[in-house]
Amino acid sequence: MKVTIVAHPNAKKPRIEKDMLGILHVYVNKPPLEGKANKAIIESLAEFFNTKKNKIMLLSGDKSKIKVFEIVAENKN
């Protein structure tokens, strides 16, 4: 599943919110330096979607506020 998000680094209160259009806004308290915010976003998305961090990959938007992530579904046998 692909998820497009809007990143908000350096937020006082980390959270994930959906706007009226259904777009996820991910607020993290890490700075956008050396990938710290991206790592924090992955951690937040893993918790939000109840999956492991290694199942979430950044596809595009490494240095942008708008990012696209791929969330790989876990096989449940």
Secondary structure, 3 states (H helix, E strand, C coil): CEEEEEEECCCCCCEEEECCCCCEEEECCCCCCCCHHHHHHHHHHHHHCCCCHHHEEEEECCCCCEEEEEECCCCCC
